[in-house]
């Protein structure tokens, strides 16, 4: 059974599909090791204000992001961070969706397509 993140039901953490995809890409980038802010701004194609808002939201969700001279980095596994990140459906986390989309039914395929669209 998929375990719900404690903040998955919090109305203040509902996010749009566009933002969810951007947060997912940001987490994937942070999981590869330290990265400078300027590099991430270019890769994510966002402004500094959006970048800081996204970092703040990730931290609000309980994702541990470290800031050092080498840059920003994720201090936990990508899987653990995704388990805290709310999916656009407020009842699911990205971790939930990754588990659910492993099935073979049309519903599982629909989740796979939705995640693919969000993370392009």
N, CA and C atoms as a LAMMPS dump frame, in Angstrom:
ITEM: TIMESTEP
0
ITEM: NUMBER OF ATOMS
360
ITEM: BOX BOUNDS ff ff ff
-5.0000000000000000e+02 5.0000000000000000e+02
-5.0000000000000000e+02 5.0000000000000000e+02
-5.0000000000000000e+02 5.0000000000000000e+02
ITEM: ATOMS id mol type element x y z
1 1 1 N 0.838 -1.185 0
2 1 2 C 0 0 0
3 1 3 C 0.879 1.243 0
4 2 1 N 0.462 2.26 -0.698
5 2 2 C 1.211 3.499 -0.781
6 2 3 C 0.936 4.328 0.455
7 3 1 N 2.018 4.788 1.082
8 3 2 C 1.877 5.587 2.294
9 3 3 C 1.779 7.059 1.911
10 4 1 N 0.828 7.752 2.472
11 4 2 C 0.619 9.165 2.175
12 4 3 C 1.605 10.024 2.954
13 5 1 N 2.103 11.065 2.317
14 5 2 C 2.92 12.041 3.015
15 5 3 C 2.01 12.834 3.935
16 6 1 N 2.54 13.234 5.07
17 6 2 C 1.703 13.927 6.046
18 6 3 C 1.176 15.249 5.517
19 7 1 N 1.889 15.873 4.575
20 7 2 C 1.451 17.169 4.056
21 7 3 C 0.642 17.049 2.777
22 8 1 N 0.366 15.832 2.32
23 8 2 C -0.323 15.655 1.041
24 8 3 C -1.74 16.211 1.067
25 9 1 N -2.338 16.326 2.229
26 9 2 C -3.711 16.814 2.327
27 9 3 C -3.79 18.302 2.637
28 10 1 N -2.677 18.953 2.823
29 10 2 C -2.638 20.36 3.184
30 10 3 C -3.01 21.202 1.967
31 11 1 N -4.112 21.937 2.06
32 11 2 C -4.584 22.758 0.937
33 11 3 C -3.556 23.787 0.487
34 12 1 N -2.709 24.274 1.407
35 12 2 C -1.74 25.295 1.029
36 12 3 C -0.638 24.731 0.139
37 13 1 N -0.528 23.402 0.038
38 13 2 C 0.518 22.8 -0.775
39 13 3 C 0.011 22.28 -2.11
40 14 1 N -1.189 22.627 -2.499
41 14 2 C -1.679 22.248 -3.825
42 14 3 C -0.888 23.031 -4.854
43 15 1 N -0.458 22.332 -5.874
44 15 2 C 0.368 22.98 -6.888
45 15 3 C -0.18 22.671 -8.273
46 16 1 N 0.138 23.543 -9.218
47 16 2 C -0.309 23.341 -10.591
48 16 3 C 0.545 22.262 -11.244
49 17 1 N 0.063 21.741 -12.35
50 17 2 C 0.819 20.748 -13.098
51 17 3 C 2.145 21.291 -13.6
52 18 1 N 2.152 22.539 -14.055
53 18 2 C 3.379 23.153 -14.556
54 18 3 C 4.413 23.256 -13.44
55 19 1 N 3.97 23.725 -12.286
56 19 2 C 4.904 23.868 -11.163
57 19 3 C 5.374 22.505 -10.671
58 20 1 N 4.477 21.539 -10.651
59 20 2 C 4.85 20.195 -10.211
60 20 3 C 5.953 19.631 -11.101
61 21 1 N 5.808 19.817 -12.399
62 21 2 C 6.835 19.345 -13.318
63 21 3 C 8.159 20.042 -13.09
64 22 1 N 8.095 21.347 -12.863
65 22 2 C 9.312 22.113 -12.619
66 22 3 C 9.987 21.67 -11.32
67 23 1 N 9.188 21.429 -10.27
68 23 2 C 9.748 20.965 -8.994
69 23 3 C 10.382 19.585 -9.149
70 24 1 N 9.743 18.736 -9.931
71 24 2 C 10.283 17.399 -10.19
72 24 3 C 11.651 17.516 -10.89
73 25 1 N 11.718 18.366 -11.925
74 25 2 C 12.983 18.548 -12.641
75 25 3 C 14.049 19.158 -11.735
76 26 1 N 13.653 20.086 -10.876
77 26 2 C 14.586 20.692 -9.93
78 26 3 C 15.144 19.639 -8.976
79 27 1 N 14.279 18.79 -8.444
80 27 2 C 14.742 17.727 -7.548
81 27 3 C 15.691 16.764 -8.269
82 28 1 N 15.353 16.402 -9.494
83 28 2 C 16.238 15.501 -10.247
84 28 3 C 17.611 16.137 -10.439
85 29 1 N 17.628 17.43 -10.728
86 29 2 C 18.905 18.123 -10.906
87 29 3 C 19.673 18.186 -9.592
88 30 1 N 18.994 18.497 -8.503
89 30 2 C 19.653 18.581 -7.197
90 30 3 C 20.198 17.233 -6.743
91 31 1 N 19.572 16.159 -7.177
92 31 2 C 19.999 14.828 -6.742
93 31 3 C 21.306 14.379 -7.393
94 32 1 N 21.748 15.066 -8.433
95 32 2 C 22.978 14.672 -9.123
96 32 3 C 24.221 15.258 -8.463
97 33 1 N 24.032 16.115 -7.474
98 33 2 C 25.168 16.722 -6.785
99 33 3 C 25.032 18.23 -6.767
100 34 1 N 25.973 18.901 -6.118
101 34 2 C 25.885 20.359 -5.997
102 34 3 C 25.812 21.055 -7.352
103 35 1 N 24.943 22.056 -7.433
104 35 2 C 24.799 22.84 -8.661
105 35 3 C 24.658 24.309 -8.292
106 36 1 N 25.297 25.15 -9.061
107 36 2 C 25.203 26.59 -8.841
108 36 3 C 23.831 27.098 -9.269
109 37 1 N 23.374 28.137 -8.602
110 37 2 C 22.073 28.719 -8.911
111 37 3 C 21.987 29.135 -10.376
112 38 1 N 23.012 29.784 -10.89
113 38 2 C 22.981 30.259 -12.28
114 38 3 C 22.802 29.097 -13.264
115 39 1 N 23.428 27.983 -12.987
116 39 2 C 23.293 26.799 -13.841
117 39 3 C 21.863 26.277 -13.804
118 40 1 N 21.295 26.208 -12.612
119 40 2 C 19.93 25.7 -12.48
120 40 3 C 18.921 26.641 -13.122
121 41 1 N 19.138 27.949 -13.02
122 41 2 C 18.232 28.912 -13.653
123 41 3 C 18.191 28.686 -15.167
124 42 1 N 19.342 28.45 -15.752
125 42 2 C 19.409 28.216 -17.196
126 42 3 C 18.743 26.896 -17.571
127 43 1 N 19.057 25.841 -16.836
128 43 2 C 18.499 24.523 -17.167
129 43 3 C 16.985 24.471 -16.99
130 44 1 N 16.501 25.128 -15.946
131 44 2 C 15.066 25.109 -15.667
132 44 3 C 14.312 26.193 -16.427
133 45 1 N 15.052 27.127 -16.992
134 45 2 C 14.468 28.257 -17.728
135 45 3 C 13.483 29.045 -16.864
136 46 1 N 13.96 29.431 -15.678
137 46 2 C 13.149 30.221 -14.757
138 46 3 C 13.967 31.413 -14.272
139 47 1 N 13.257 32.38 -13.712
140 47 2 C 13.916 33.522 -13.108
141 47 3 C 14.315 33.226 -11.672
142 48 1 N 15.096 34.128 -11.113
143 48 2 C 15.589 33.941 -9.752
144 48 3 C 14.449 33.891 -8.736
145 49 1 N 13.451 34.725 -8.907
146 49 2 C 12.328 34.76 -7.972
147 49 3 C 11.582 33.409 -7.965
148 50 1 N 11.329 32.861 -9.144
149 50 2 C 10.665 31.559 -9.25
150 50 3 C 11.523 30.472 -8.624
151 51 1 N 12.829 30.519 -8.887
152 51 2 C 13.747 29.537 -8.317
153 51 3 C 13.659 29.54 -6.784
154 52 1 N 13.747 30.717 -6.183
155 52 2 C 13.699 30.793 -4.719
156 52 3 C 12.336 30.364 -4.171
157 53 1 N 11.276 30.696 -4.866
158 53 2 C 9.951 30.241 -4.428
159 53 3 C 9.861 28.716 -4.471
160 54 1 N 10.425 28.122 -5.513
161 54 2 C 10.407 26.659 -5.625
162 54 3 C 11.254 26.012 -4.535
163 55 1 N 12.42 26.562 -4.261
164 55 2 C 13.269 26.041 -3.178
165 55 3 C 12.525 26.149 -1.851
166 56 1 N 11.884 27.291 -1.608
167 56 2 C 11.123 27.47 -0.364
168 56 3 C 9.987 26.454 -0.256
169 57 1 N 9.278 26.204 -1.35
170 57 2 C 8.182 25.238 -1.321
171 57 3 C 8.701 23.83 -1.042
172 58 1 N 9.81 23.468 -1.677
173 58 2 C 10.388 22.147 -1.417
174 58 3 C 10.755 22.002 0.055
175 59 1 N 11.334 23.025 0.615
176 59 2 C 11.7 22.981 2.04
177 59 3 C 10.447 22.915 2.916
178 60 1 N 9.401 23.644 2.531
179 60 2 C 8.137 23.593 3.266
180 60 3 C 7.545 22.182 3.245
181 61 1 N 7.791 21.462 2.166
182 61 2 C 7.309 20.078 2.041
183 61 3 C 8.169 19.104 2.837
184 62 1 N 9.268 19.59 3.392
185 62 2 C 10.135 18.732 4.191
186 62 3 C 11.34 18.198 3.448
187 63 1 N 11.575 18.686 2.239
188 63 2 C 12.735 18.259 1.461
189 63 3 C 13.958 19.015 1.981
190 64 1 N 15.025 18.268 2.305
191 64 2 C 16.235 18.867 2.855
192 64 3 C 17.187 19.252 1.729
193 65 1 N 17.295 20.56 1.502
194 65 2 C 18.183 21.095 0.463
195 65 3 C 19.282 21.868 1.16
196 66 1 N 20.503 21.519 0.826
197 66 2 C 21.666 22.147 1.443
198 66 3 C 22.215 23.228 0.515
199 67 1 N 22.643 24.337 1.117
200 67 2 C 23.253 25.421 0.362
201 67 3 C 24.677 25.594 0.862
202 68 1 N 25.619 25.431 -0.053
203 68 2 C 27.036 25.585 0.272
204 68 3 C 27.718 26.383 -0.82
205 69 1 N 29.004 26.605 -0.646
206 69 2 C 29.764 27.352 -1.654
207 69 3 C 29.73 26.648 -3.007
208 70 1 N 29.668 25.3 -2.993
209 70 2 C 29.635 24.541 -4.246
210 70 3 C 28.285 24.649 -4.938
211 71 1 N 27.269 25.084 -4.209
212 71 2 C 25.943 25.22 -4.779
213 71 3 C 24.89 24.524 -3.94
214 72 1 N 23.747 24.309 -4.543
215 72 2 C 22.609 23.663 -3.891
216 72 3 C 22.688 22.168 -4.14
217 73 1 N 22.291 21.39 -3.119
218 73 2 C 22.244 19.944 -3.319
219 73 3 C 21.188 19.325 -2.417
220 74 1 N 20.744 18.175 -2.823
221 74 2 C 19.754 17.395 -2.089
222 74 3 C 20.522 16.53 -1.095
223 75 1 N 20.113 16.53 0.172
224 75 2 C 20.843 15.77 1.188
225 75 3 C 20.194 14.42 1.482
226 76 1 N 19.193 14.068 0.72
227 76 2 C 18.517 12.783 0.868
228 76 3 C 18.357 12.182 -0.519
229 77 1 N 17.862 10.98 -0.573
230 77 2 C 17.679 10.346 -1.883
231 77 3 C 16.558 11.044 -2.652
232 78 1 N 16.638 10.947 -3.958
233 78 2 C 15.589 11.511 -4.807
234 78 3 C 14.25 10.858 -4.481
235 79 1 N 14.257 9.562 -4.244
236 79 2 C 13.026 8.834 -3.917
237 79 3 C 12.363 9.39 -2.656
238 80 1 N 13.164 9.645 -1.613
239 80 2 C 12.613 10.2 -0.38
240 80 3 C 12.051 11.603 -0.597
241 81 1 N 12.761 12.406 -1.395
242 81 2 C 12.289 13.761 -1.682
243 81 3 C 10.989 13.731 -2.47
244 82 1 N 10.882 12.828 -3.443
245 82 2 C 9.662 12.731 -4.245
246 82 3 C 8.475 12.275 -3.403
247 83 1 N 8.743 11.5 -2.364
248 83 2 C 7.671 11.066 -1.464
249 83 3 C 7.071 12.234 -0.689
250 84 1 N 7.792 13.348 -0.602
251 84 2 C 7.293 14.527 0.121
252 84 3 C 6.651 15.553 -0.805
253 85 1 N 6.955 15.465 -2.088
254 85 2 C 6.482 16.457 -3.053
255 85 3 C 5.049 16.17 -3.47
256 86 1 N 4.131 17.112 -3.234
257 86 2 C 2.732 16.853 -3.616
258 86 3 C 2.579 16.804 -5.129
259 87 1 N 1.782 15.874 -5.587
260 87 2 C 1.426 15.761 -6.999
261 87 3 C 0.246 16.698 -7.218
262 88 1 N -0.031 17.141 -8.452
263 88 2 C -1.153 18.053 -8.67
264 88 3 C -2.476 17.575 -8.07
265 89 1 N -2.685 16.267 -7.979
266 89 2 C -3.83 15.742 -7.234
267 89 3 C -3.429 15.809 -5.765
268 90 1 N -4.131 16.57 -4.933
269 90 2 C -3.682 16.783 -3.551
270 90 3 C -3.663 15.525 -2.689
271 91 1 N -4.193 14.437 -3.173
272 91 2 C -4.196 13.203 -2.394
273 91 3 C -2.98 12.329 -2.678
274 92 1 N -2.148 12.714 -3.657
275 92 2 C -1.004 11.894 -4.034
276 92 3 C 0.296 12.676 -3.919
277 93 1 N 1.383 11.935 -3.734
278 93 2 C 2.72 12.517 -3.851
279 93 3 C 3.335 11.965 -5.134
280 94 1 N 4.44 12.534 -5.575
281 94 2 C 5.131 12.005 -6.743
282 94 3 C 5.536 10.561 -6.494
283 95 1 N 5.951 10.266 -5.256
284 95 2 C 6.31 8.894 -4.918
285 95 3 C 5.143 7.949 -5.115
286 96 1 N 3.948 8.391 -4.703
287 96 2 C 2.74 7.565 -4.901
288 96 3 C 2.526 7.283 -6.38
289 97 1 N 2.652 8.322 -7.201
290 97 2 C 2.414 8.189 -8.634
291 97 3 C 3.447 7.247 -9.259
292 98 1 N 4.704 7.353 -8.834
293 98 2 C 5.734 6.471 -9.381
294 98 3 C 5.43 5.015 -9.071
295 99 1 N 4.889 4.743 -7.89
296 99 2 C 4.515 3.375 -7.531
297 99 3 C 3.293 2.942 -8.333
298 100 1 N 2.287 3.804 -8.387
299 100 2 C 1.039 3.442 -9.055
300 100 3 C 1.182 3.244 -10.559
301 101 1 N 2.067 3.975 -11.186
302 101 2 C 2.162 3.881 -12.64
303 101 3 C 2.887 2.623 -13.112
304 102 1 N 3.336 1.788 -12.195
305 102 2 C 3.995 0.534 -12.567
306 102 3 C 3.002 -0.544 -12.999
307 103 1 N 1.716 -0.309 -12.75
308 103 2 C 0.694 -1.28 -13.127
309 103 3 C 0.486 -1.338 -14.628
310 104 1 N -0.413 -2.212 -15.052
311 104 2 C -0.623 -2.443 -16.486
312 104 3 C -1.99 -1.992 -16.986
313 105 1 N -2.831 -1.494 -16.105
314 105 2 C -4.176 -1.114 -16.538
315 105 3 C -4.15 0.224 -17.281
316 106 1 N -5.287 0.59 -17.858
317 106 2 C -5.374 1.871 -18.567
318 106 3 C -5.209 3.042 -17.597
319 107 1 N -5.632 2.872 -16.354
320 107 2 C -5.439 3.929 -15.347
321 107 3 C -3.961 4.143 -15.055
322 108 1 N -3.223 3.048 -14.973
323 108 2 C -1.78 3.155 -14.738
324 108 3 C -1.106 3.849 -15.925
325 109 1 N -1.537 3.506 -17.12
326 109 2 C -0.982 4.136 -18.313
327 109 3 C -1.303 5.62 -18.361
328 110 1 N -2.499 5.98 -17.917
329 110 2 C -2.889 7.387 -17.878
330 110 3 C -1.983 8.158 -16.916
331 111 1 N -1.686 7.581 -15.758
332 111 2 C -0.769 8.217 -14.808
333 111 3 C 0.616 8.385 -15.428
334 112 1 N 1.089 7.373 -16.144
335 112 2 C 2.391 7.452 -16.808
336 112 3 C 2.414 8.604 -17.803
337 113 1 N 1.346 8.722 -18.602
338 113 2 C 1.277 9.807 -19.588
339 113 3 C 1.245 11.169 -18.896
340 114 1 N 0.479 11.267 -17.815
341 114 2 C 0.388 12.533 -17.096
342 114 3 C 1.743 12.921 -16.527
343 115 1 N 2.465 11.974 -15.935
344 115 2 C 3.781 12.269 -15.393
345 115 3 C 4.744 12.643 -16.517
346 116 1 N 4.675 11.953 -17.645
347 116 2 C 5.524 12.289 -18.788
348 116 3 C 5.283 13.719 -19.259
349 117 1 N 4.019 14.127 -19.29
350 117 2 C 3.7 15.496 -19.711
351 117 3 C 4.229 16.521 -18.714
352 118 1 N 4.135 16.221 -17.423
353 118 2 C 4.576 17.149 -16.392
354 118 3 C 6.093 17.314 -16.38
355 119 1 N 6.809 16.279 -16.734
356 119 2 C 8.259 16.292 -16.557
357 119 3 C 9.036 16.555 -17.84
358 120 1 N 8.345 16.941 -18.895
359 120 2 C 9.037 17.268 -20.16
360 120 3 C 9.843 18.518 -20.02
